[in-house]
Amino acid sequence: MPSKPQEDEAKRHSDNGILYVVATPIGNLKDITLRAIEVLKHVDAIASEDTRHTAVLLKAYDIPTRMVSYHEHNERERTAQLVEQLLAGKSIALVSDAGTPLISDPGFRLVREAAAHRIPIVSVPGACAAIAALSASGFPTDAFVFLGFPPKKNRERFLFLSSLASEEKTLVFYESPKRIERLLQEMIPVFGNRSAALCRELTKIHEEIIRGSISELLESIRERCLLKGELVLLVAGHSAESDPPRRT
């Protein structure tokens, strides 16, 4: 039987359990670390964004650990329950549906409360869609801004994009297939027709990166009947050449 995962030095000076923040695959189930598997097998519980989704991963690696749901709709109530268990010495792994927890996923409240109670928090790193997309995009990676999902409401989204018009760093967004066309349309008058890359189905069989100007990406997705899965959109940072033409 595998050995129990090595616990942090902080655990030796605390009677509390450990909160593990565990990255899981973003597509291909093989994109998980040996350490993550070990931790998931030996914690007392797994706090999962969607237990049905996580169950697929646990079955693939023969992980018998019990799960408890932890998502945006029960985050406040469940946080108090999980912190109580951690204070009683139980160790818990926090996972999201895919990738690294808290990166546009639930979990911030739990990590914040655990830190406030001086509960040891251990990051178990792994896949992250934003970093996977950035590394293959061809855009500068020395400085970038991760922006998550743009606001859904028109006015808020316009203000959001306008606030980024002068940002020189590479811009990284998440977006759903249903809203990507609208987002690209709205970017052109604000950003100009900059270079961009749209990454979809990352690490899956049909992984694809569509590169070109924002208008070329827009044309490409309009020619398709269906886009699947969450998308990562990368847009070049501001430069004098990328400014939209001034109105006269």
GROMACS elastic network, one bead per residue, 0.5 to 0.9 nm:
[ bonds ]
;  ai    aj funct       b0    kb
    2     5     6  0.86425   500
    2    38     6  0.75404   500
    3     6     6  0.84629   500
    3    38     6  0.82365   500
    3    42     6  0.89912   500
    4     7     6  0.85384   500
    4    38     6  0.74447   500
    4    39     6  0.78859   500
    4    41     6  0.87933   500
    4    42     6  0.64222   500
    5    35     6  0.77618   500
    5    38     6  0.64031   500
    5    39     6  0.60736   500
    5    42     6  0.73569   500
    7    10     6  0.80346   500
    7    11     6  0.63480   500
    7    12     6  0.80781   500
    7    18     6  0.81592   500
    7   122     6  0.88525   500
    8    11     6  0.54769   500
    8    12     6  0.74184   500
    8    18     6  0.85376   500
    8   120     6  0.77874   500
    8   121     6  0.88227   500
    8   122     6  0.75299   500
    9    12     6  0.55095   500
    9    13     6  0.73441   500
   10    13     6  0.54936   500
   10    14     6  0.65682   500
   10   119     6  0.87762   500
   10   120     6  0.61817   500
   10   121     6  0.89845   500
   11    14     6  0.50732   500
   11    15     6  0.71667   500
   11    16     6  0.72626   500
   11    17     6  0.74187   500
   11    18     6  0.72046   500
   11   119     6  0.85763   500
   11   120     6  0.65036   500
   12    15     6  0.78633   500
   14    17     6  0.79784   500
   14    89     6  0.89293   500
   14   118     6  0.86469   500
   14   119     6  0.78727   500
   14   120     6  0.80939   500
   15    87     6  0.75096   500
   15    88     6  0.77161   500
   15    89     6  0.59935   500
   15   119     6  0.89572   500
   16    85     6  0.87208   500
   16    86     6  0.57169   500
   16    88     6  0.61089   500
   16    90     6  0.71509   500
   16    91     6  0.81627   500
   16   118     6  0.84154   500
   16   119     6  0.59757   500
   16   120     6  0.74919   500
   17    85     6  0.78158   500
   17    87     6  0.62894   500
   17    88     6  0.69442   500
   17    92     6  0.75498   500
   17   119     6  0.68405   500
   17   120     6  0.71470   500
   18    43     6  0.87175   500
   18    86     6  0.66464   500
   18    89     6  0.77508   500
   18    90     6  0.71453   500
   18    92     6  0.64210   500
   18    93     6  0.83147   500
   18   119     6  0.64012   500
   18   120     6  0.50509   500
   18   121     6  0.58660   500
   18   122     6  0.71020   500
   19    86     6  0.72890   500
   19    90     6  0.87944   500
   19    91     6  0.58888   500
   19    92     6  0.50770   500
   19    93     6  0.59090   500
   19    94     6  0.72041   500
   19   111     6  0.79009   500
   19   114     6  0.75429   500
   19   119     6  0.72166   500
   19   120     6  0.62895   500
   19   122     6  0.62212   500
   19   123     6  0.85031   500
   20    39     6  0.78765   500
   20    40     6  0.89931   500
   20    43     6  0.85909   500
   20    91     6  0.76285   500
   20    92     6  0.61237   500
   20    94     6  0.60460   500
   20    95     6  0.87237   500
   20   120     6  0.85148   500
   20   121     6  0.59002   500
   20   123     6  0.58134   500
   20   124     6  0.66961   500
   21    92     6  0.86508   500
   21    93     6  0.59200   500
   21    95     6  0.65613   500
   21   100     6  0.78453   500
   21   101     6  0.66216   500
   21   102     6  0.88789   500
   21   107     6  0.88246   500
   21   111     6  0.85078   500
   21   121     6  0.73673   500
   21   122     6  0.61768   500
   21   124     6  0.58140   500
   21   125     6  0.79096   500
   22    36     6  0.62974   500
   22    39     6  0.82654   500
   22    40     6  0.82241   500
   22    93     6  0.63290   500
   22    94     6  0.59052   500
   22    95     6  0.54733   500
   22    96     6  0.83102   500
   22    99     6  0.85521   500
   22   100     6  0.67153   500
   22   101     6  0.69259   500
   22   122     6  0.85040   500
   22   123     6  0.63303   500
   22   125     6  0.64047   500
   22   126     6  0.76988   500
   23    26     6  0.89664   500
   23    32     6  0.75636   500
   23    33     6  0.85429   500
   23    36     6  0.72843   500
   23    94     6  0.85727   500
   23    95     6  0.64680   500
   23    96     6  0.76543   500
   23    98     6  0.74963   500
   23    99     6  0.51539   500
   23   101     6  0.63423   500
   23   123     6  0.83104   500
   23   124     6  0.62392   500
   23   125     6  0.54521   500
   23   127     6  0.60352   500
   23   128     6  0.76465   500
   24    29     6  0.82575   500
   24    31     6  0.74017   500
   24    32     6  0.57405   500
   24    33     6  0.82528   500
   24    36     6  0.77049   500
   24    57     6  0.84997   500
   24    95     6  0.69362   500
   24    96     6  0.74098   500
   24    97     6  0.77129   500
   24    98     6  0.55786   500
   24   100     6  0.65332   500
   24   101     6  0.84813   500
   24   125     6  0.86203   500
   24   126     6  0.66487   500
   24   127     6  0.63328   500
   24   128     6  0.85262   500
   25    28     6  0.61203   500
   25    29     6  0.56099   500
   25    30     6  0.72230   500
   25    31     6  0.50393   500
   25    32     6  0.56055   500
   25    57     6  0.86404   500
   25    97     6  0.85582   500
   25    98     6  0.55389   500
   25    99     6  0.53993   500
   25   100     6  0.85377   500
   25   126     6  0.77227   500
   25   127     6  0.58001   500
   25   128     6  0.81309   500
   25   203     6  0.86785   500
   26    29     6  0.78282   500
   26    31     6  0.76133   500
   26    97     6  0.80428   500
   26   100     6  0.86880   500
   26   127     6  0.64089   500
   26   128     6  0.69704   500
   26   129     6  0.65487   500
   26   201     6  0.88640   500
   26   202     6  0.71265   500
   26   203     6  0.69982   500
   26   204     6  0.85217   500
   27    30     6  0.86310   500
   27    31     6  0.77255   500
   27    98     6  0.73930   500
   27    99     6  0.86458   500
   27   201     6  0.72979   500
   27   202     6  0.64279   500
   27   203     6  0.52615   500
   27   204     6  0.53303   500
   27   205     6  0.89603   500
   28    31     6  0.57298   500
   28    32     6  0.86803   500
   28   202     6  0.84188   500
   28   203     6  0.54321   500
   28   204     6  0.55772   500
   28   205     6  0.83528   500
   29    32     6  0.67567   500
   29    57     6  0.69280   500
   29    60     6  0.80142   500
   30    33     6  0.83320   500
   31   126     6  0.78558   500
   31   127     6  0.69100   500
   31   203     6  0.82674   500
   32    35     6  0.84074   500
   32    36     6  0.66248   500
   32    37     6  0.73509   500
   32   126     6  0.66237   500
   32   127     6  0.73490   500
   33    36     6  0.51512   500
   33    37     6  0.65541   500
   33    38     6  0.87563   500
   33   124     6  0.85883   500
   33   125     6  0.81788   500
   33   126     6  0.66645   500
   34    37     6  0.52445   500
   34    38     6  0.62789   500
   34    39     6  0.87297   500
   35    38     6  0.50291   500
   35    39     6  0.61403   500
   35    40     6  0.85832   500
   35   124     6  0.73051   500
   36    39     6  0.51583   500
   36    40     6  0.60969   500
   36    41     6  0.85813   500
   36   124     6  0.62818   500
   36   125     6  0.80814   500
   36   126     6  0.83018   500
   37    40     6  0.51972   500
   37    41     6  0.62199   500
   37    42     6  0.88422   500
   37    58     6  0.87828   500
   37    61     6  0.73827   500
   37    63     6  0.78091   500
   38    41     6  0.52638   500
   38    42     6  0.64795   500
   38    43     6  0.88451   500
   38    63     6  0.89999   500
   39    42     6  0.53403   500
   39    43     6  0.60580   500
   39    93     6  0.74934   500
   39   124     6  0.85086   500
   40    43     6  0.58099   500
   40    44     6  0.87019   500
   40    45     6  0.81591   500
   40    46     6  0.70715   500
   40    58     6  0.83753   500
   40    63     6  0.69348   500
   40    64     6  0.87664   500
   40    65     6  0.69581   500
   40    92     6  0.86602   500
   40    93     6  0.65583   500
   41    44     6  0.85538   500
   41    58     6  0.88349   500
   41    62     6  0.84373   500
   41    63     6  0.53077   500
   41    64     6  0.67202   500
   41    65     6  0.59531   500
   42    45     6  0.85222   500
   42    63     6  0.88375   500
   42    65     6  0.73438   500
   42    91     6  0.86313   500
   43    46     6  0.72191   500
   43    65     6  0.72108   500
   43    90     6  0.77574   500
   43    91     6  0.52465   500
   43    92     6  0.55384   500
   43    93     6  0.64798   500
   44    65     6  0.68257   500
   44    66     6  0.73905   500
   44    90     6  0.60178   500
   44    91     6  0.54241   500
   44    92     6  0.58461   500
   44    93     6  0.81587   500
   45    65     6  0.60131   500
   45    66     6  0.53008   500
   45    67     6  0.56539   500
   45    68     6  0.70571   500
   45    90     6  0.81014   500
   45    91     6  0.69764   500
   45    92     6  0.50216   500
   45    93     6  0.64441   500
   45    94     6  0.87789   500
   46    65     6  0.68768   500
   46    66     6  0.63383   500
   46    68     6  0.61529   500
   46    69     6  0.84078   500
   46    91     6  0.89499   500
   46    92     6  0.56672   500
   46    94     6  0.59332   500
   46    95     6  0.71348   500
   47    50     6  0.89466   500
   47    51     6  0.83531   500
   47    66     6  0.89361   500
   47    67     6  0.59206   500
   47    69     6  0.57764   500
   47    70     6  0.55507   500
   47    71     6  0.89013   500
   47    82     6  0.84352   500
   47    92     6  0.69092   500
   47    93     6  0.60152   500
   47    95     6  0.61892   500
   47    96     6  0.83583   500
   48    51     6  0.55167   500
   48    52     6  0.89809   500
   48    53     6  0.86119   500
   48    54     6  0.67133   500
   48    67     6  0.65358   500
   48    68     6  0.60867   500
   48    69     6  0.50416   500
   48    70     6  0.52785   500
   48    71     6  0.74225   500
   48    93     6  0.83821   500
   48    94     6  0.62984   500
   48    95     6  0.51890   500
   48    96     6  0.58529   500
   48    97     6  0.73477   500
   49    53     6  0.82888   500
   49    54     6  0.80063   500
   49    68     6  0.86527   500
   49    69     6  0.58599   500
   49    72     6  0.81630   500
   49    94     6  0.85340   500
   49    95     6  0.67384   500
   49    97     6  0.58167   500
   49   105     6  0.82308   500
   49   106     6  0.72142   500
   49   107     6  0.89039   500
   50    53     6  0.53744   500
   50    54     6  0.63014   500
   50    55     6  0.85828   500
   50    68     6  0.89163   500
   50    69     6  0.62573   500
   50    70     6  0.74131   500
   50    71     6  0.73134   500
   50    96     6  0.74455   500
   50    97     6  0.62444   500
   51    54     6  0.50208   500
   51    55     6  0.58375   500
   51    56     6  0.88528   500
   51    67     6  0.65465   500
   51    68     6  0.70739   500
   51    69     6  0.59762   500
   51    70     6  0.86209   500
   51    97     6  0.85743   500
   52    55     6  0.51222   500
   52    56     6  0.70115   500
   53    56     6  0.57368   500
   53    57     6  0.74085   500
   53    97     6  0.63889   500
   54    57     6  0.52838   500
   54    58     6  0.63297   500
   54    59     6  0.86757   500
   54    67     6  0.85666   500
   54    95     6  0.81789   500
   54    96     6  0.80933   500
   54    97     6  0.65665   500
   54    98     6  0.87713   500
   55    58     6  0.50052   500
   55    59     6  0.59952   500
   55    60     6  0.85143   500
   55    63     6  0.89992   500
   55    67     6  0.84669   500
   56    59     6  0.52711   500
   56    60     6  0.62800   500
   56    61     6  0.89471   500
   57    60     6  0.51439   500
   57    61     6  0.65594   500
   57    62     6  0.85758   500
   57    63     6  0.83285   500
   58    61     6  0.53590   500
   58    62     6  0.58196   500
   58    64     6  0.70914   500
   58    65     6  0.81545   500
   59    63     6  0.62476   500
   59    64     6  0.79561   500
   60    63     6  0.78751   500
   63    66     6  0.89378   500
   68    78     6  0.89866   500
   69    74     6  0.81855   500
   69    78     6  0.82396   500
   70    73     6  0.81588   500
   70    74     6  0.63547   500
   70    75     6  0.59169   500
   70    78     6  0.65654   500
   70    79     6  0.81070   500
   70    94     6  0.84988   500
   70    95     6  0.89132   500
   70    96     6  0.87508   500
   70   106     6  0.76186   500
   70   107     6  0.80443   500
   71    74     6  0.56919   500
   71    75     6  0.55008   500
   71    78     6  0.87005   500
   71    96     6  0.86548   500
   71   105     6  0.83640   500
   71   106     6  0.58417   500
   71   107     6  0.79720   500
   72    75     6  0.52002   500
   72    76     6  0.82054   500
   72   105     6  0.83034   500
   72   106     6  0.58591   500
   72   107     6  0.85599   500
   73    76     6  0.79481   500
   74    77     6  0.56391   500
   74    78     6  0.58348   500
   74    79     6  0.82394   500
   75    78     6  0.52455   500
   75    79     6  0.57394   500
   75    80     6  0.87456   500
   75   106     6  0.74849   500
   75   107     6  0.77735   500
   75   109     6  0.73594   500
   75   110     6  0.79032   500
   76    79     6  0.54004   500
   76    80     6  0.69384   500
   76   109     6  0.74773   500
   76   110     6  0.85078   500
   77    80     6  0.56955   500
   77    81     6  0.68334   500
   78    81     6  0.50571   500
   78    82     6  0.61320   500
   78    83     6  0.85394   500
   78   110     6  0.86180   500
   79    82     6  0.51733   500
   79    83     6  0.60569   500
   79    84     6  0.85128   500
   79   107     6  0.87735   500
   79   109     6  0.69760   500
   79   110     6  0.53025   500
   79   111     6  0.89957   500
   79   113     6  0.77666   500
   80    83     6  0.52336   500
   80    84     6  0.62046   500
   80    85     6  0.87983   500
   80   110     6  0.81530   500
   80   113     6  0.83817   500
   81    84     6  0.51748   500
   81    85     6  0.64613   500
   81    86     6  0.88236   500
   82    85     6  0.50763   500
   82    86     6  0.62085   500
   82    87     6  0.86071   500
   82    92     6  0.79195   500
   82   110     6  0.78690   500
   83    87     6  0.60926   500
   83    88     6  0.85490   500
   83   110     6  0.74587   500
   83   113     6  0.72404   500
   83   114     6  0.63321   500
   83   117     6  0.82471   500
   83   119     6  0.84937   500
   84    87     6  0.51347   500
   84    88     6  0.63104   500
   84    89     6  0.89678   500
   84    90     6  0.89249   500
   85    89     6  0.66208   500
   85    90     6  0.54758   500
   85    91     6  0.78548   500
   85    92     6  0.84456   500
   86    89     6  0.52131   500
   86    91     6  0.59860   500
   86    92     6  0.71918   500
   86   114     6  0.81118   500
   86   119     6  0.71843   500
   87    90     6  0.72032   500
   87   114     6  0.89217   500
   87   117     6  0.81126   500
   87   119     6  0.72399   500
   94   101     6  0.71152   500
   94   107     6  0.74419   500
   94   110     6  0.89583   500
   95    98     6  0.78436   500
   95    99     6  0.82424   500
   95   100     6  0.74445   500
   95   101     6  0.56959   500
   95   102     6  0.89752   500
   95   107     6  0.84636   500
   96    99     6  0.67678   500
   96   100     6  0.68921   500
   96   101     6  0.51093   500
   96   102     6  0.78387   500
   96   105     6  0.65812   500
   96   106     6  0.72898   500
   96   107     6  0.83008   500
   97   100     6  0.89459   500
   97   101     6  0.83323   500
   97   105     6  0.83840   500
   98   101     6  0.78470   500
   98   127     6  0.81543   500
   98   128     6  0.80427   500
   98   129     6  0.84727   500
   99   103     6  0.81340   500
   99   126     6  0.71467   500
   99   129     6  0.64841   500
  100   103     6  0.61057   500
  100   105     6  0.83181   500
  100   124     6  0.88988   500
  100   125     6  0.71752   500
  100   126     6  0.67992   500
  100   127     6  0.62642   500
  100   128     6  0.54194   500
  100   129     6  0.83410   500
  101   104     6  0.78170   500
  101   105     6  0.58471   500
  101   106     6  0.68917   500
  101   107     6  0.64537   500
  101   108     6  0.85913   500
  101   128     6  0.89253   500
  102   106     6  0.54154   500
  102   107     6  0.51368   500
  102   108     6  0.58021   500
  103   106     6  0.80405   500
  103   107     6  0.88533   500
  103   128     6  0.80964   500
  103   130     6  0.87710   500
  103   148     6  0.76588   500
  104   147     6  0.88883   500
  104   148     6  0.57935   500
  104   149     6  0.73852   500
  104   174     6  0.84484   500
  105   108     6  0.83118   500
  106   109     6  0.77985   500
  106   110     6  0.86456   500
  107   110     6  0.53434   500
  107   111     6  0.62853   500
  107   112     6  0.85719   500
  108   111     6  0.52577   500
  108   112     6  0.59883   500
  108   113     6  0.85285   500
  109   112     6  0.51631   500
  109   113     6  0.61281   500
  109   114     6  0.85272   500
  110   113     6  0.52045   500
  110   114     6  0.60260   500
  110   115     6  0.85375   500
  111   114     6  0.50654   500
  111   115     6  0.61168   500
  111   116     6  0.85733   500
  111   121     6  0.75190   500
  112   115     6  0.51880   500
  112   116     6  0.62029   500
  112   117     6  0.87723   500
  113   117     6  0.62756   500
  113   118     6  0.86169   500
  113   119     6  0.86065   500
  114   117     6  0.51813   500
  114   118     6  0.62353   500
  114   119     6  0.50852   500
  114   120     6  0.75005   500
  114   121     6  0.73752   500
  115   119     6  0.57061   500
  115   120     6  0.72743   500
  115   121     6  0.72514   500
  116   119     6  0.76047   500
  117   120     6  0.89812   500
  118   121     6  0.86473   500
  125   128     6  0.88178   500
  127   131     6  0.80012   500
  127   132     6  0.73889   500
  128   131     6  0.54992   500
  128   132     6  0.60997   500
  128   133     6  0.86050   500
  129   132     6  0.50502   500
  129   133     6  0.60101   500
  129   134     6  0.84484   500
  129   174     6  0.89282   500
  129   202     6  0.72276   500
  129   231     6  0.88652   500
  129   232     6  0.72476   500
  130   133     6  0.52927   500
  130   134     6  0.60999   500
  130   135     6  0.86366   500
  130   146     6  0.75418   500
  130   148     6  0.88092   500
  130   172     6  0.69033   500
  130   173     6  0.78592   500
  130   174     6  0.78680   500
  130   232     6  0.65845   500
  130   233     6  0.88266   500
  131   135     6  0.59979   500
  131   136     6  0.86955   500
  132   135     6  0.53762   500
  132   136     6  0.66540   500
  132   137     6  0.87124   500
  132   202     6  0.77898   500
  132   203     6  0.88445   500
  133   136     6  0.54517   500
  133   137     6  0.59314   500
  133   172     6  0.87694   500
  133   197     6  0.88557   500
  133   198     6  0.85440   500
  133   199     6  0.62615   500
  133   200     6  0.88443   500
  133   202     6  0.76381   500
  133   209     6  0.84311   500
  133   232     6  0.66708   500
  133   233     6  0.82679   500
  133   234     6  0.79836   500
  134   137     6  0.50773   500
  134   138     6  0.75108   500
  134   139     6  0.70785   500
  134   140     6  0.84176   500
  134   141     6  0.69209   500
  134   144     6  0.88841   500
  134   170     6  0.89081   500
  134   172     6  0.77010   500
  134   232     6  0.88479   500
  134   234     6  0.73239   500
  135   138     6  0.72416   500
  135   139     6  0.81700   500
  135   141     6  0.72540   500
  136   139     6  0.82404   500
  136   209     6  0.84017   500
  137   140     6  0.85753   500
  137   196     6  0.86476   500
  137   197     6  0.64205   500
  137   198     6  0.85562   500
  137   199     6  0.82185   500
  137   209     6  0.76627   500
  137   211     6  0.81756   500
  137   234     6  0.74847   500
  138   141     6  0.84057   500
  138   197     6  0.86248   500
  139   170     6  0.68004   500
  139   196     6  0.85758   500
  139   197     6  0.87197   500
  139   234     6  0.80054   500
  139   235     6  0.82310   500
  139   236     6  0.68438   500
  140   143     6  0.68988   500
  140   144     6  0.76180   500
  140   169     6  0.79084   500
  140   170     6  0.64890   500
  140   236     6  0.83057   500
  141   144     6  0.62091   500
  141   169     6  0.86759   500
  141   170     6  0.73495   500
  142   169     6  0.86822   500
  143   168     6  0.89629   500
  143   169     6  0.56855   500
  143   170     6  0.67838   500
  144   168     6  0.85904   500
  144   171     6  0.59840   500
  144   172     6  0.72791   500
  144   237     6  0.85332   500
  145   167     6  0.87148   500
  145   169     6  0.63438   500
  145   170     6  0.61470   500
  145   171     6  0.51208   500
  145   172     6  0.60452   500
  145   173     6  0.87269   500
  146   170     6  0.85591   500
  146   171     6  0.63367   500
  146   173     6  0.63621   500
  146   174     6  0.87876   500
  147   150     6  0.73046   500
  147   171     6  0.72307   500
  147   172     6  0.59086   500
  147   173     6  0.52370   500
  147   174     6  0.74848   500
  148   172     6  0.73002   500
  148   173     6  0.50004   500
  148   175     6  0.77970   500
  149   152     6  0.84347   500
  149   173     6  0.60381   500
  149   175     6  0.55339   500
  149   176     6  0.83824   500
  150   153     6  0.89900   500
  150   156     6  0.86453   500
  150   157     6  0.61779   500
  150   160     6  0.73132   500
  150   161     6  0.82624   500
  150   173     6  0.73088   500
  150   174     6  0.75304   500
  150   175     6  0.72541   500
  150   183     6  0.83820   500
  151   154     6  0.76727   500
  151   155     6  0.87573   500
  151   156     6  0.59641   500
  151   158     6  0.87200   500
  151   160     6  0.74571   500
  152   155     6  0.88543   500
  152   156     6  0.74530   500
  152   157     6  0.64805   500
  152   179     6  0.85728   500
  153   156     6  0.54807   500
  153   157     6  0.59977   500
  153   158     6  0.86421   500
  154   157     6  0.51700   500
  154   158     6  0.61876   500
  154   159     6  0.87574   500
  155   158     6  0.51847   500
  155   159     6  0.63530   500
  155   160     6  0.85548   500
  156   159     6  0.52206   500
  156   160     6  0.60240   500
  156   161     6  0.86777   500
  157   161     6  0.61515   500
  157   162     6  0.84669   500
  157   183     6  0.86831   500
  157   186     6  0.89257   500
  158   161     6  0.52706   500
  158   162     6  0.60352   500
  158   163     6  0.86025   500
  158   186     6  0.76896   500
  158   187     6  0.87894   500
  158   190     6  0.85131   500
  159   162     6  0.50003   500
  159   163     6  0.61344   500
  159   164     6  0.88502   500
  160   163     6  0.53554   500
  160   164     6  0.68834   500
  161   164     6  0.52706   500
  161   165     6  0.65682   500
  161   186     6  0.84381   500
  161   187     6  0.70987   500
  161   190     6  0.69805   500
  161   191     6  0.81218   500
  162   165     6  0.52502   500
  162   166     6  0.83846   500
  162   187     6  0.89594   500
  162   190     6  0.62484   500
  162   191     6  0.81383   500
  163   166     6  0.74792   500
  163   167     6  0.81711   500
  164   167     6  0.51841   500
  164   168     6  0.87369   500
  164   171     6  0.85582   500
  164   190     6  0.88396   500
  164   191     6  0.82774   500
  164   237     6  0.88831   500
  164   238     6  0.85798   500
  165   168     6  0.85244   500
  165   190     6  0.63822   500
  165   191     6  0.55759   500
  165   192     6  0.89922   500
  165   237     6  0.83771   500
  165   238     6  0.66430   500
  165   243     6  0.84780   500
  166   191     6  0.84059   500
  166   237     6  0.77923   500
  166   238     6  0.54150   500
  166   239     6  0.79667   500
  166   243     6  0.89143   500
  167   170     6  0.80601   500
  167   171     6  0.81340   500
  167   237     6  0.58385   500
  167   238     6  0.54775   500
  167   239     6  0.87186   500
  168   171     6  0.85198   500
  168   236     6  0.78385   500
  168   239     6  0.66684   500
  169   236     6  0.72731   500
  169   238     6  0.72508   500
  170   234     6  0.69641   500
  170   235     6  0.60492   500
  170   236     6  0.50424   500
  170   238     6  0.84038   500
  171   233     6  0.80775   500
  171   234     6  0.55460   500
  171   235     6  0.50909   500
  171   236     6  0.63766   500
  171   237     6  0.63197   500
  172   232     6  0.70194   500
  172   233     6  0.58636   500
  172   235     6  0.66631   500
  173   231     6  0.82436   500
  173   232     6  0.57313   500
  173   233     6  0.50775   500
  173   234     6  0.63594   500
  173   235     6  0.83731   500
  174   230     6  0.70185   500
  174   231     6  0.57086   500
  174   233     6  0.61990   500
  174   234     6  0.89025   500
  175   178     6  0.83408   500
  175   179     6  0.67055   500
  175   180     6  0.60528   500
  175   183     6  0.84641   500
  175   230     6  0.61030   500
  175   231     6  0.52772   500
  175   232     6  0.64548   500
  175   233     6  0.72931   500
  176   179     6  0.55283   500
  176   180     6  0.61091   500
  176   227     6  0.89403   500
  176   228     6  0.84855   500
  176   229     6  0.71039   500
  176   230     6  0.50450   500
  176   231     6  0.59543   500
  176   232     6  0.88077   500
  177   180     6  0.53986   500
  177   181     6  0.78005   500
  177   226     6  0.80554   500
  177   227     6  0.55875   500
  177   228     6  0.64033   500
  177   229     6  0.68965   500
  177   230     6  0.66104   500
  177   231     6  0.68429   500
  178   181     6  0.74377   500
  178   182     6  0.84478   500
  178   227     6  0.82798   500
  179   182     6  0.55133   500
  179   183     6  0.62829   500
  179   184     6  0.88725   500
  180   183     6  0.50534   500
  180   184     6  0.62151   500
  180   185     6  0.86138   500
  180   218     6  0.85707   500
  180   221     6  0.87334   500
  180   231     6  0.81698   500
  180   233     6  0.87906   500
  181   184     6  0.53083   500
  181   185     6  0.62533   500
  181   186     6  0.87463   500
  181   217     6  0.89178   500
  181   218     6  0.62451   500
  181   221     6  0.73142   500
  181   222     6  0.76700   500
  182   185     6  0.51205   500
  182   186     6  0.62674   500
  182   187     6  0.87101   500
  182   218     6  0.89983   500
  183   186     6  0.52173   500
  183   187     6  0.62151   500
  184   187     6  0.51141   500
  184   188     6  0.67764   500
  184   214     6  0.63910   500
  184   215     6  0.75109   500
  184   217     6  0.79140   500
  184   218     6  0.62674   500
  185   188     6  0.59494   500
  185   189     6  0.80230   500
  185   214     6  0.82384   500
  185   215     6  0.77951   500
  185   218     6  0.72495   500
  186   189     6  0.64172   500
  186   190     6  0.70378   500
  186   191     6  0.88408   500
  187   190     6  0.52431   500
  187   191     6  0.55543   500
  187   192     6  0.71740   500
  187   193     6  0.80766   500
  187   214     6  0.78276   500
  188   191     6  0.53188   500
  188   193     6  0.53386   500
  188   194     6  0.78042   500
  188   214     6  0.69385   500
  188   215     6  0.74846   500
  188   244     6  0.74974   500
  189   192     6  0.56000   500
  189   193     6  0.79974   500
  189   244     6  0.61973   500
  189   245     6  0.85263   500
  190   243     6  0.82903   500
  190   244     6  0.67501   500
  191   194     6  0.68014   500
  191   237     6  0.89267   500
  191   238     6  0.75428   500
  191   242     6  0.68591   500
  191   243     6  0.62942   500
  191   244     6  0.61409   500
  192   214     6  0.83801   500
  192   241     6  0.88123   500
  192   242     6  0.54648   500
  192   243     6  0.52670   500
  192   245     6  0.75182   500
  193   196     6  0.88571   500
  193   213     6  0.58984   500
  193   214     6  0.54647   500
  193   215     6  0.64013   500
  193   242     6  0.65823   500
  193   243     6  0.81355   500
  193   244     6  0.72327   500
  194   212     6  0.84364   500
  194   213     6  0.54057   500
  194   214     6  0.58652   500
  194   215     6  0.84568   500
  194   235     6  0.69134   500
  194   236     6  0.61955   500
  194   237     6  0.82044   500
  194   238     6  0.83691   500
  194   241     6  0.86212   500
  194   242     6  0.55726   500
  194   243     6  0.84183   500
  195   211     6  0.76614   500
  195   212     6  0.56015   500
  195   214     6  0.60920   500
  195   234     6  0.86165   500
  195   235     6  0.61528   500
  195   236     6  0.55760   500
  195   237     6  0.88925   500
  195   242     6  0.85985   500
  196   210     6  0.83547   500
  196   211     6  0.60142   500
  196   212     6  0.56872   500
  196   213     6  0.55027   500
  196   214     6  0.56667   500
  196   216     6  0.89449   500
  196   217     6  0.75633   500
  196   233     6  0.72279   500
  196   234     6  0.54528   500
  196   236     6  0.60478   500
  197   209     6  0.64959   500
  197   210     6  0.54979   500
  197   212     6  0.64903   500
  197   213     6  0.80525   500
  197   214     6  0.81458   500
  197   217     6  0.75962   500
  197   232     6  0.82586   500
  197   233     6  0.58768   500
  197   234     6  0.51418   500
  197   235     6  0.65980   500
  197   236     6  0.88032   500
  198   208     6  0.81315   500
  198   209     6  0.55686   500
  198   210     6  0.50717   500
  198   211     6  0.65477   500
  198   212     6  0.89545   500
  198   217     6  0.73684   500
  198   231     6  0.69042   500
  198   232     6  0.59104   500
  198   234     6  0.64043   500
  198   235     6  0.88017   500
  199   202     6  0.67453   500
  199   207     6  0.76431   500
  199   208     6  0.59062   500
  199   210     6  0.64727   500
  199   211     6  0.87493   500
  199   230     6  0.89904   500
  199   231     6  0.58349   500
  199   232     6  0.51001   500
  199   233     6  0.62994   500
  199   234     6  0.81561   500
  200   203     6  0.89601   500
  200   204     6  0.89160   500
  200   206     6  0.81775   500
  200   207     6  0.58935   500
  200   208     6  0.55186   500
  200   209     6  0.64944   500
  200   210     6  0.84369   500
  200   227     6  0.81090   500
  200   228     6  0.74941   500
  200   229     6  0.68993   500
  200   230     6  0.68631   500
  200   231     6  0.50141   500
  200   232     6  0.66118   500
  200   233     6  0.88230   500
  201   204     6  0.54100   500
  201   205     6  0.75956   500
  201   206     6  0.60409   500
  201   208     6  0.65947   500
  201   209     6  0.89829   500
  201   228     6  0.71440   500
  201   229     6  0.61985   500
  201   230     6  0.75127   500
  201   231     6  0.74807   500
  202   205     6  0.84241   500
  202   206     6  0.79558   500
  202   208     6  0.71276   500
  202   209     6  0.86536   500
  202   231     6  0.85282   500
  202   232     6  0.88849   500
  203   206     6  0.81741   500
  203   207     6  0.60059   500
  204   207     6  0.53126   500
  210   217     6  0.68097   500
  210   220     6  0.81501   500
  211   214     6  0.87418   500
  211   216     6  0.80664   500
  211   217     6  0.69172   500
  212   215     6  0.78785   500
  212   216     6  0.55880   500
  212   217     6  0.61329   500
  213   216     6  0.50390   500
  213   217     6  0.62980   500
  213   218     6  0.85857   500
  213   235     6  0.89513   500
  214   217     6  0.51586   500
  214   218     6  0.62106   500
  214   219     6  0.87202   500
  214   235     6  0.80397   500
  215   219     6  0.61842   500
  215   220     6  0.85820   500
  216   219     6  0.50400   500
  216   220     6  0.61149   500
  216   221     6  0.87711   500
  217   220     6  0.50142   500
  217   221     6  0.63269   500
  217   222     6  0.85938   500
  218   221     6  0.54901   500
  218   222     6  0.62525   500
  218   223     6  0.88695   500
  219   222     6  0.51710   500
  219   223     6  0.65007   500
  220   223     6  0.53908   500
  220   224     6  0.69593   500
  221   224     6  0.51967   500
  221   225     6  0.81138   500
  221   226     6  0.82944   500
  221   227     6  0.77505   500
  222   225     6  0.76623   500
  224   227     6  0.72634   500
  227   230     6  0.89064   500
  227   231     6  0.88768   500
  228   231     6  0.82161   500
  236   239     6  0.86382   500
  236   242     6  0.86913   500
  237   242     6  0.83869   500
  238   241     6  0.81704   500
  238   242     6  0.61406   500
  238   243     6  0.72621   500
  239   242     6  0.52421   500
  239   243     6  0.67622   500
  240   243     6  0.56036   500
  241   244     6  0.85121   500
  243   246     6  0.83283   500
